[in-house]
Amino acid sequence: MRTKKTFRRVMAMLMMTSLLLAACTSGGAGQTGTGESGSPDNGSNKDLVTLRVLIMETGSKWNTQQNNEVAKAIAEKIGVKIEYVEADENKFNVLLAGGDLPDLVRTNVNKYQKQLIEGDLIVPLDDMLAKSGQDITANIPTVVDYSKKNWSNGTGKLYFLPPQVQSKPGTSIAPITIGPTIRWDWYKEIGTPEIATMDDLLDVVGQIVEKHPQTEDGKKVYGVSMWQDWGLWPYTIPPIIFNESVSATSDLTASKVGGSEFISNLTDESSNFWTALDFYNKAQRRGLLDPDSLTMKNNDYMAKATAGQIVVGPATWAMGDFNAQHASEGKGYLVVPAGKLAWTGAVNPLGWQDKAYSISKTSKNPEKAMEFLNYIYSYEGARTMYNGVEGKHWKVVDGKPALTDETLALKAAGGAPYEATGLSLDRNIIGLGGDMVNPNDKMPVDLFTSEESLSKAATTLEKDFAEHYGASYSGEVFKKLIDEGKLNTFTSWMNGMTDEEIIKRNTIPGVTLDDKLKKQEAELKELAAREAAKIILSKDEQAFEANKQAALAAFKKAGADEFTAWYNSEYQRLRQAHGL
């Protein structure tokens, strides 16, 4: 027995080492440990510490822009360089099993807190917070208190801090990044027909593919595609704006935006999951589905999007570098009005809980990691990460910070030069939401959110889109539809609530699964992915219905309804304990 256990441990370590090496082959991630790397503007790397961040995402841009100006500003201010270690869910779990983790771990706190804390993989932050977390303590006290109570696995200690903390909605609408993301010049060419349903969306895609079966350089154009290394993401996210139904802490359940009753994504035929399967099957039968959709990974999808081979995607950031490469031509992908909901952002008094930061026990520089966390929750740090360097990208004029004309012009030009600045390159790395107001100057930390800036900084593509709908910037197109009652937002349900009530209703503890339920969830998700492939490939409506009924029976047999019933009862218990 001892020999078998030793063998398993050795194999786990070998797997972990291979994955770590693989994760470090792109961008600037050339090191396998924390050490001195990179350089601030003066060329000295004497005191610069590299902090490596494990993220459960692939295809991020941070590593490809290691020398951006925001990164240099961070290096000069706190002496650190950030490198991402990208992982899909399987790789992430292997790394956790190995135990030797990068300095920081960014993960779903409701899903992984028990494993990370009980496995002794991360450290409590309380002592370091007292020493070097003054901005965290001052600026996000609600999050700190909540984290100790609800994300500590019962220890009462501080382990997790999520990014994008924002307690109030903003007053303007920045360019929307999630929703039907279409090659704008092609959509405009066919007359921008209304997209009220996913069937409408498919008709739009069909018209475009008929006119443009190939890209300008002769590559085949696919109407619809997806990737398979983000779990059930391609089945639960794209239909949100049509169904107004969102998941919370499990992909298996969903509720109406702002609601408190959850349905099963797998057994309720009105769910996002079944809406997506119907859409993909119809696309497949019409010859509009990329045949690689059921095997492709995110990076491969992004490469096809960069080549302009996909007509519609789920988000602007999912369309690779096409916009950057064609910025001067005014060609590109953007989110168009559709369905019932505009993804304008949300009120997040607790931040983005699925991307919470923690410091690993194996970090060689935990104090520096804490300094970095404090920086991203400071008004100075957030202002820099959104807007760049004071004196260069923005200046204080008559006591108010304002972006320079040069910065606004750079943003308006878009493309690689703007991305190279690092401004708002990855919002997951910024602790404060862009609409958080800096009390020192009464301005949002993200200066790009003012209507004047949004108009001046609009790219050629965004201007053309806005002018088509009679607006001055792209967000105003959606603002008009929202004001007219034609679209809801993620905050519409909060209209009329007091600030205190908004915070209360957005700080209900998330449902946390125990090991048994996590295992059942994983098995159901694997079953869902297998059944989805069969259903999508159904040759006609009769086959689709037969495969659908077989899948529904399989989901029910595997306990999907019991899982949802437990989830609902647990959420109601948490609501009552929270005073609701």
C-alpha positions as CSV (number, residue, x, y, z in Angstrom):
1,M,0.0,0.0,0.0
2,R,2.8,2.4,0.9
3,T,4.4,1.8,-2.5
4,K,1.1,2.6,-4.3
5,K,0.6,5.7,-2.3
6,T,4.1,6.9,-2.9
7,F,3.7,6.2,-6.6
8,R,0.5,8.2,-6.7
9,R,2.2,11.2,-4.9
10,V,5.1,11.1,-7.3
11,M,2.7,11.0,-10.3
12,A,0.7,13.9,-8.9
13,M,3.9,16.0,-8.5
14,L,5.0,15.1,-12.1
15,M,1.7,16.2,-13.5
16,M,1.7,19.4,-11.5
17,T,5.2,20.2,-12.6
18,S,4.3,19.6,-16.3
19,L,1.3,21.8,-16.0
20,L,3.2,24.6,-14.4
21,L,5.8,24.5,-17.1
22,A,3.2,24.4,-19.8
23,A,1.4,27.4,-18.2
24,C,4.5,29.4,-18.3
25,T,5.4,29.1,-21.9
26,S,3.4,32.0,-23.2
27,G,3.7,35.8,-22.7
28,G,6.3,36.8,-20.2
29,A,5.7,33.8,-17.9
30,G,9.1,32.3,-18.2
31,Q,9.8,31.5,-14.6
32,T,8.6,28.5,-12.6
33,G,9.1,30.3,-9.2
34,T,8.9,33.7,-7.6
35,G,11.9,35.8,-8.2
36,E,13.3,38.9,-9.8
37,S,12.1,39.5,-13.3
38,G,11.2,42.4,-15.6
39,S,12.2,46.0,-15.1
40,P,10.6,49.4,-14.3
41,D,11.3,52.4,-16.5
42,N,14.8,52.9,-15.1
43,G,15.9,49.5,-16.3
44,S,16.8,48.2,-12.8
45,N,15.3,44.9,-11.7
46,K,17.2,44.7,-8.4
47,D,14.1,44.9,-6.1
48,L,11.4,43.8,-8.5
49,V,9.5,40.7,-7.3
50,T,7.4,38.6,-9.7
51,L,4.1,37.5,-8.3
52,R,2.5,34.7,-10.2
53,V,-1.3,34.5,-10.2
54,L,-3.2,31.2,-10.8
55,I,-6.4,32.0,-12.7
56,M,-9.1,29.6,-13.9
57,E,-9.2,31.2,-17.4
58,T,-7.5,30.8,-20.7
59,G,-6.8,33.4,-23.4
60,S,-6.1,36.4,-21.1
61,K,-4.2,39.3,-22.5
62,W,-2.2,40.3,-19.4
63,N,0.8,38.1,-20.1
64,T,1.0,39.2,-23.7
65,Q,1.4,42.8,-22.6
66,Q,3.9,42.4,-19.8
67,N,5.6,45.7,-20.5
68,N,2.5,47.8,-20.6
69,E,2.6,51.2,-18.8
70,V,0.2,50.2,-16.1
71,A,2.4,47.2,-15.3
72,K,5.4,49.6,-15.1
73,A,3.5,51.9,-12.8
74,I,2.7,49.0,-10.5
75,A,6.4,47.9,-10.5
76,E,7.5,51.4,-9.6
77,K,5.0,51.9,-6.9
78,I,5.1,48.6,-5.0
79,G,8.0,46.7,-6.7
80,V,6.1,43.8,-8.2
81,K,5.5,42.3,-11.6
82,I,2.3,40.2,-12.2
83,E,2.3,37.1,-14.3
84,Y,-0.7,34.9,-14.9
85,V,-0.7,31.1,-14.7
86,E,-3.7,30.2,-16.9
87,A,-5.7,27.0,-16.2
88,D,-8.9,25.4,-17.2
89,E,-10.9,23.6,-14.5
90,N,-9.1,20.3,-14.9
91,K,-5.6,21.8,-14.8
92,F,-6.7,24.0,-11.9
93,N,-7.8,21.0,-9.8
94,V,-4.5,19.1,-10.6
95,L,-2.5,22.1,-9.4
96,L,-4.6,22.3,-6.2
97,A,-4.0,18.6,-5.7
98,G,-0.3,19.1,-6.0
99,G,-0.3,21.9,-3.4
100,D,2.7,23.9,-4.7
101,L,0.7,26.9,-5.9
102,P,1.7,30.3,-7.4
103,D,1.7,33.3,-5.1
104,L,-1.9,34.3,-5.6
105,V,-4.9,32.2,-6.4
106,R,-7.9,33.7,-8.2
107,T,-10.9,31.5,-8.0
108,N,-14.6,31.0,-7.2
109,V,-14.7,31.5,-3.4
110,N,-18.1,29.8,-2.9
111,K,-16.9,26.7,-4.7
112,Y,-13.3,26.4,-3.5
113,Q,-13.0,28.0,0.0
114,K,-13.4,24.6,1.8
115,Q,-10.8,22.8,-0.3
116,L,-8.3,25.7,-0.1
117,I,-8.7,26.3,3.6
118,E,-9.0,22.7,4.8
119,G,-6.2,21.7,2.5
120,D,-3.9,24.3,4.1
121,L,-3.2,25.7,0.6
122,I,-3.8,29.4,1.4
123,V,-3.0,31.7,4.4
124,P,-5.2,33.9,6.6
125,L,-4.6,37.6,5.8
126,D,-5.5,39.1,9.1
127,D,-2.0,39.9,10.4
128,M,-0.8,41.2,7.0
129,L,-4.0,43.2,6.7
130,A,-3.2,45.0,10.0
131,K,0.3,45.7,8.8
132,S,-0.1,46.7,5.1
133,G,-3.8,46.6,4.3
134,Q,-4.9,50.0,5.2
135,D,-6.6,50.8,1.9
136,I,-8.5,47.5,2.0
137,T,-9.7,48.2,5.6
138,A,-10.7,51.7,4.7
139,N,-12.3,51.2,1.3
140,I,-14.0,47.8,1.4
141,P,-14.9,47.1,5.1
142,T,-18.1,45.4,4.2
143,V,-16.2,42.9,2.1
144,V,-13.7,42.2,4.8
145,D,-16.3,41.6,7.4
146,Y,-18.4,39.5,5.1
147,S,-15.4,37.4,4.0
148,K,-14.5,36.6,7.6
149,K,-18.0,35.5,8.3
150,N,-18.9,33.7,5.1
151,W,-15.7,32.8,3.2
152,S,-13.6,31.5,6.1
153,N,-14.9,27.9,6.3
154,G,-16.1,28.7,9.8
155,T,-12.7,30.0,11.1
156,G,-13.7,33.7,11.3
157,K,-10.4,34.7,9.5
158,L,-9.9,36.7,6.3
159,Y,-8.8,34.6,3.4
160,F,-10.5,35.9,0.2
161,L,-10.9,39.3,-1.4
162,P,-12.8,39.6,-4.7
163,P,-12.2,42.3,-7.4
164,Q,-14.6,44.8,-8.8
165,V,-16.3,45.8,-5.6
166,Q,-19.0,48.4,-6.3
167,S,-22.0,49.3,-4.1
168,K,-23.9,51.6,-6.5
169,P,-24.7,51.6,-10.2
170,G,-23.0,54.2,-12.4
171,T,-24.8,57.0,-14.2
172,S,-23.5,56.3,-17.7
173,I,-23.1,53.2,-19.8
174,A,-19.7,52.2,-21.1
175,P,-19.3,50.1,-24.3
176,I,-21.1,46.8,-23.5
177,T,-18.9,43.8,-23.6
178,I,-21.3,40.8,-23.2
179,G,-24.2,39.9,-25.5
180,P,-24.6,39.0,-29.2
181,T,-21.3,40.3,-30.6
182,I,-21.6,40.7,-34.3
183,R,-19.3,41.9,-37.1
184,W,-20.9,45.4,-37.3
185,D,-20.3,46.2,-40.9
186,W,-21.9,42.9,-42.0
187,Y,-24.9,43.4,-39.7
188,K,-25.4,47.0,-40.9
189,E,-25.2,45.7,-44.5
190,I,-28.3,43.6,-44.0
191,G,-30.3,46.4,-42.4
192,T,-29.8,45.7,-38.7
193,P,-33.0,43.6,-38.4
194,E,-34.5,43.3,-34.9
195,I,-33.1,40.5,-32.7
196,A,-35.8,39.7,-30.1
197,T,-35.1,36.0,-29.8
198,M,-32.3,33.5,-30.5
199,D,-34.2,32.4,-33.6
200,D,-34.0,36.0,-34.8
201,L,-30.3,35.9,-34.1
202,L,-29.9,32.8,-36.2
203,D,-31.7,34.3,-39.1
204,V,-29.4,37.3,-38.9
205,V,-26.4,35.0,-38.9
206,G,-27.8,33.1,-41.9
207,Q,-28.3,36.2,-43.9
208,I,-24.7,37.3,-43.2
209,V,-23.1,34.0,-44.0
210,E,-25.0,33.9,-47.3
211,K,-23.5,37.2,-48.3
212,H,-20.1,36.5,-46.8
213,P,-19.3,32.7,-47.0
214,Q,-15.6,33.6,-46.9
215,T,-13.4,36.2,-45.1
216,E,-11.7,38.8,-47.2
217,D,-8.6,36.6,-47.4
218,G,-10.5,33.5,-48.4
219,K,-11.1,31.6,-45.1
220,K,-14.4,29.9,-44.5
221,V,-16.9,31.9,-42.4
222,Y,-18.9,30.1,-39.7
223,G,-22.0,31.7,-38.3
224,V,-21.8,30.3,-34.8
225,S,-19.1,28.6,-32.8
226,M,-18.1,27.9,-29.2
227,W,-15.4,26.4,-27.0
228,Q,-15.5,23.5,-24.6
229,D,-12.8,24.2,-21.9
230,W,-15.0,26.5,-19.7
231,G,-17.5,23.9,-18.5
232,L,-21.1,24.7,-19.3
233,W,-20.3,28.3,-20.1
234,P,-21.4,28.2,-23.8
235,Y,-24.8,26.8,-22.8
236,T,-25.6,29.0,-19.7
237,I,-24.2,32.4,-20.6
238,P,-25.2,33.4,-24.2
239,P,-29.0,33.0,-23.6
240,I,-29.0,35.3,-20.5
241,I,-30.0,38.4,-22.4
242,F,-32.9,36.6,-24.0
243,N,-34.2,34.7,-20.9
244,E,-33.0,37.1,-18.1
245,S,-32.0,34.0,-16.2
246,V,-28.6,33.8,-14.4
247,S,-26.8,31.2,-12.4
248,A,-25.4,32.1,-8.9
249,T,-22.9,29.6,-7.4
250,S,-23.7,26.6,-9.5
251,D,-24.1,26.2,-13.2
252,L,-26.9,23.6,-12.6
253,T,-29.4,26.2,-11.3
254,A,-30.6,29.6,-12.3
255,S,-33.0,32.3,-11.3
256,K,-34.4,35.4,-12.9
257,V,-32.1,38.4,-12.5
258,G,-32.8,39.7,-9.0
259,G,-34.9,36.7,-8.2
260,S,-34.7,34.2,-5.3
261,E,-36.3,31.0,-6.8
262,F,-34.0,28.7,-8.7
263,I,-34.9,26.3,-11.6
264,S,-32.8,23.4,-12.8
265,N,-30.8,24.4,-15.9
266,L,-30.9,20.7,-16.9
267,T,-34.5,19.6,-16.4
268,D,-36.4,22.9,-16.9
269,E,-37.0,23.2,-20.6
270,S,-37.2,27.0,-20.4
271,S,-33.7,27.2,-19.0
272,N,-30.6,28.8,-20.7
273,F,-29.2,25.3,-21.2
274,W,-32.1,24.1,-23.3
275,T,-32.5,27.5,-25.1
276,A,-28.8,27.2,-26.1
277,L,-29.1,23.6,-27.3
278,D,-32.1,24.5,-29.4
279,F,-30.1,27.4,-30.9
280,Y,-27.0,25.3,-31.6
281,N,-28.9,22.4,-33.1
282,K,-30.8,24.7,-35.5
283,A,-27.5,26.3,-36.4
284,Q,-26.0,22.8,-37.1
285,R,-29.0,21.8,-39.3
286,R,-28.7,25.0,-41.3
287,G,-25.0,24.5,-41.8
288,L,-24.1,27.6,-39.7
289,L,-22.3,25.8,-36.8
290,D,-18.6,25.5,-36.8
291,P,-17.9,21.7,-36.9
292,D,-15.1,22.2,-34.4
293,S,-17.5,23.6,-31.8
294,L,-17.8,20.5,-29.8
295,T,-14.1,19.9,-29.4
296,M,-12.5,23.3,-29.6
297,K,-10.7,25.1,-26.8
298,N,-10.9,28.8,-26.1
299,N,-7.6,29.7,-27.6
300,D,-8.5,28.0,-30.9
301,Y,-11.9,29.8,-30.9
302,M,-10.1,33.1,-30.4
303,A,-7.8,32.4,-33.3
304,K,-10.8,31.8,-35.6
305,A,-12.4,35.0,-34.3
306,T,-9.2,36.9,-34.9
307,A,-9.2,35.6,-38.5
308,G,-12.8,37.0,-38.9
309,Q,-14.3,33.5,-39.4
310,I,-17.1,33.8,-36.8
311,V,-20.1,36.0,-37.4
312,V,-21.5,36.2,-33.9
313,G,-19.9,35.5,-30.5
314,P,-20.9,35.9,-26.9
315,A,-18.7,38.9,-25.9
316,T,-16.3,41.4,-27.4
317,W,-13.4,40.0,-25.4
318,A,-14.2,36.6,-27.0
319,M,-13.5,37.8,-30.5
320,G,-9.7,37.6,-30.3
321,D,-7.7,40.5,-31.8
322,F,-9.8,41.2,-34.9
323,N,-10.9,44.6,-33.6
324,A,-7.3,45.6,-32.7
325,Q,-6.0,44.5,-36.1
326,H,-8.7,46.3,-38.1
327,A,-9.1,49.4,-35.9
328,S,-7.9,51.8,-38.6
329,E,-10.5,50.4,-41.1
330,G,-13.4,50.8,-38.6
331,K,-14.2,47.1,-38.9
332,G,-14.9,44.9,-36.0
333,Y,-17.2,43.2,-33.6
334,L,-19.5,44.8,-31.0
335,V,-22.5,44.0,-28.9
336,V,-25.8,44.9,-30.6
337,P,-29.2,45.5,-28.9
338,A,-31.0,42.2,-28.6
339,G,-33.4,40.3,-26.4
340,K,-34.7,41.6,-23.1
341,L,-31.5,42.5,-21.2
342,A,-28.5,44.8,-21.6
343,W,-25.4,43.6,-19.8
344,T,-24.5,47.1,-18.5
345,G,-22.7,45.8,-15.4
346,A,-24.1,45.1,-11.9
347,V,-24.0,46.4,-8.4
348,N,-21.4,44.2,-6.6
349,P,-21.0,45.2,-3.0
350,L,-19.1,42.0,-2.6
351,G,-17.2,42.1,-5.9
352,W,-16.9,39.3,-8.4
353,Q,-17.1,36.3,-6.1
354,D,-16.0,33.9,-8.8
355,K,-12.6,35.6,-9.1
356,A,-11.7,36.1,-5.5
357,Y,-8.0,36.5,-4.6
358,S,-6.2,34.6,-1.9
359,I,-2.5,34.2,-1.0
360,S,-1.0,30.7,-1.3
361,K,0.9,29.1,1.6
362,T,3.7,28.3,-0.8
363,S,4.2,31.9,-1.9
364,K,7.8,33.0,-1.3
365,N,6.6,36.6,-1.0
366,P,3.3,36.7,0.9
367,E,4.0,40.3,2.2
368,K,4.5,41.6,-1.3
369,A,1.4,39.7,-2.4
370,M,-0.5,41.6,0.3
371,E,1.0,44.9,-0.8
372,F,-0.3,44.2,-4.3
373,L,-3.8,43.3,-3.0
374,N,-3.9,46.6,-0.9
375,Y,-2.8,48.5,-4.1
376,I,-5.7,47.2,-6.2
377,Y,-8.2,48.3,-3.6
378,S,-6.7,51.7,-3.2
379,Y,-8.1,54.7,-5.0
380,E,-4.7,55.5,-6.4
381,G,-4.2,51.9,-7.7
382,A,-7.6,51.6,-9.2
383,R,-7.3,55.0,-10.9
384,T,-3.9,54.0,-12.4
385,M,-5.1,50.6,-13.6
386,Y,-8.2,52.1,-15.3
387,N,-6.7,55.3,-16.6
388,G,-2.9,55.1,-16.6
389,V,-0.2,57.3,-15.2
390,E,-1.0,60.7,-13.7
391,G,0.7,63.5,-15.7
392,K,0.8,61.4,-18.8
393,H,-2.6,59.8,-19.4
394,W,-4.6,62.0,-17.1
395,K,-4.0,65.3,-15.2
396,V,-5.7,67.2,-12.4
397,V,-7.3,70.3,-13.9
398,D,-9.0,72.8,-11.6
399,G,-8.9,70.3,-8.8
400,K,-10.6,67.5,-11.0
401,P,-8.8,64.6,-12.6
402,A,-9.4,64.5,-16.4
403,L,-8.1,62.3,-19.2
404,T,-5.8,64.0,-21.6
405,D,-6.8,64.6,-25.2
406,E,-4.0,62.3,-26.3
407,T,-5.2,59.5,-24.1
408,L,-8.8,59.9,-25.4
409,A,-7.5,60.0,-29.0
410,L,-5.4,56.8,-28.3
411,K,-8.5,55.1,-27.0
412,A,-10.6,56.3,-30.0
413,A,-8.0,54.9,-32.4
414,G,-8.1,51.6,-30.6
415,G,-6.0,48.7,-31.7
416,A,-2.6,47.4,-30.5
417,P,-1.2,50.8,-29.5
418,Y,-4.0,51.3,-27.0
419,E,-3.9,47.8,-25.6
420,A,-0.1,48.2,-25.1
421,T,-0.8,50.9,-22.5
422,G,-2.5,48.4,-20.2
423,L,-5.3,50.8,-19.4
424,S,-8.3,48.6,-18.2
425,L,-6.5,45.6,-19.8
426,D,-8.0,43.2,-17.4
427,R,-10.8,44.4,-15.0
428,N,-10.5,41.2,-13.0
429,I,-7.2,42.5,-11.6
430,I,-8.7,45.8,-10.3
431,G,-10.2,45.7,-6.8
432,L,-12.6,48.6,-7.1
433,G,-15.4,48.8,-9.7
434,G,-15.0,51.7,-12.2
435,D,-18.0,53.6,-10.9
436,M,-16.7,53.7,-7.3
437,V,-16.3,57.4,-6.4
438,N,-12.9,58.6,-5.0
439,P,-13.9,60.7,-2.0
440,N,-10.9,62.9,-2.4
441,D,-12.0,64.3,-5.8
442,K,-15.6,63.1,-6.0
443,M,-14.9,61.5,-9.4
444,P,-15.3,57.8,-10.4
445,V,-12.0,55.9,-10.3
446,D,-12.5,55.1,-14.0
447,L,-12.4,58.5,-15.7
448,F,-13.5,56.9,-19.0
449,T,-17.0,56.5,-17.6
450,S,-18.1,60.2,-18.0
451,E,-20.3,60.8,-21.0
452,E,-17.8,63.3,-22.4
453,S,-15.0,60.8,-22.2
454,L,-17.2,58.0,-23.6
455,S,-18.0,60.2,-26.6
456,K,-14.5,61.5,-27.2
457,A,-12.9,58.1,-26.7
458,A,-15.3,56.2,-29.0
459,T,-13.5,54.2,-31.7
460,T,-14.3,54.7,-35.4
461,L,-16.3,51.4,-35.1
462,E,-18.2,52.6,-32.0
463,K,-18.9,56.0,-33.6
464,D,-20.4,54.4,-36.7
465,F,-22.6,52.1,-34.5
466,A,-23.7,55.0,-32.3
467,E,-24.5,57.3,-35.2
468,H,-26.6,54.6,-36.9
469,Y,-28.9,54.6,-33.9
470,G,-28.8,58.4,-33.4
471,A,-26.5,58.4,-30.4
472,S,-23.1,60.0,-29.7
473,Y,-21.4,56.9,-28.1
474,S,-22.2,53.2,-28.1
475,G,-23.5,53.0,-24.5
476,E,-26.0,55.7,-25.3
477,V,-27.7,53.4,-27.8
478,F,-28.5,51.0,-24.9
479,K,-29.3,53.9,-22.5
480,K,-32.1,55.1,-24.8
481,L,-33.6,51.7,-25.1
482,I,-33.4,51.2,-21.3
483,D,-35.0,54.6,-20.7
484,E,-37.8,53.7,-23.1
485,G,-38.4,50.5,-21.2
486,K,-37.4,48.3,-24.1
487,L,-34.4,46.7,-22.3
488,N,-33.8,45.9,-18.7
489,T,-30.4,45.8,-17.0
490,F,-28.9,43.8,-14.1
491,T,-29.9,46.6,-11.8
492,S,-33.4,47.3,-13.0
493,W,-34.9,45.2,-10.2
494,M,-33.3,47.5,-7.7
495,N,-35.0,50.7,-8.9
496,G,-36.6,52.5,-6.0
497,M,-34.6,50.7,-3.3
498,T,-32.6,52.7,-0.8
499,D,-28.8,52.3,-0.7
500,E,-29.1,50.3,2.4
501,E,-31.6,47.9,0.9
502,I,-29.5,47.5,-2.3
503,I,-26.5,46.5,-0.2
504,K,-28.5,44.1,2.0
505,R,-30.1,42.3,-1.0
506,N,-26.7,42.0,-2.7
507,T,-24.9,40.6,0.3
508,I,-26.8,37.4,0.8
509,P,-24.3,34.6,1.4
510,G,-23.8,32.4,-1.6
511,V,-24.8,28.7,-1.5
512,T,-21.7,26.6,-0.8
513,L,-21.5,22.9,-1.8
514,D,-20.0,20.2,0.5
515,D,-17.7,17.6,-1.0
516,K,-20.6,15.2,-1.8
517,L,-22.6,17.8,-3.6
518,K,-19.5,19.1,-5.4
519,K,-19.0,15.6,-6.7
520,Q,-22.6,15.3,-7.8
521,E,-22.4,18.7,-9.5
522,A,-19.3,17.7,-11.4
523,E,-20.9,14.4,-12.5
524,L,-24.0,16.2,-13.7
525,K,-22.0,18.8,-15.6
526,E,-20.0,16.0,-17.3
527,L,-23.2,14.2,-18.2
528,A,-24.7,17.5,-19.5
529,A,-21.7,18.1,-21.8
530,R,-22.0,14.6,-23.2
531,E,-25.7,14.8,-23.8
532,A,-25.4,18.3,-25.2
533,A,-23.1,17.0,-28.0
534,K,-25.6,14.4,-29.0
535,I,-28.5,16.8,-29.0
536,I,-26.7,19.5,-31.0
537,L,-25.8,16.9,-33.7
538,S,-29.4,15.7,-34.0
539,K,-30.2,15.5,-37.8
540,D,-33.8,16.7,-37.6
541,E,-36.5,17.8,-35.2
542,Q,-37.6,14.3,-34.5
543,A,-34.1,13.2,-33.5
544,F,-33.7,16.3,-31.5
545,E,-36.8,15.6,-29.5
546,A,-35.8,12.0,-28.9
547,N,-32.4,12.9,-27.7
548,K,-33.8,15.7,-25.6
549,Q,-36.2,13.3,-23.8
550,A,-33.4,10.8,-23.2
551,A,-31.2,13.5,-21.8
552,L,-34.0,14.8,-19.5
553,A,-34.5,11.3,-18.2
554,A,-30.8,10.9,-17.6
555,F,-30.6,14.2,-15.7
556,K,-33.5,13.3,-13.5
557,K,-32.1,9.9,-12.8
558,A,-28.7,11.5,-11.8
559,G,-30.5,13.7,-9.3
560,A,-30.7,17.1,-11.0
561,D,-34.1,17.9,-9.5
562,E,-33.0,16.8,-6.0
563,F,-29.9,19.0,-6.4
564,T,-32.1,22.0,-7.3
565,A,-34.5,21.3,-4.5
566,W,-31.7,21.3,-2.0
567,Y,-30.1,24.4,-3.5
568,N,-33.4,26.3,-3.2
569,S,-34.0,25.3,0.4
570,E,-30.4,26.2,1.3
571,Y,-30.7,29.6,-0.4
572,Q,-34.0,30.3,1.4
573,R,-32.3,29.4,4.7
574,L,-29.4,31.9,3.9
575,R,-31.9,34.6,3.0
576,Q,-33.8,34.2,6.3
577,A,-30.6,34.2,8.3
578,H,-29.7,37.4,6.4
579,G,-32.9,39.0,7.5
580,L,-34.9,38.6,4.3
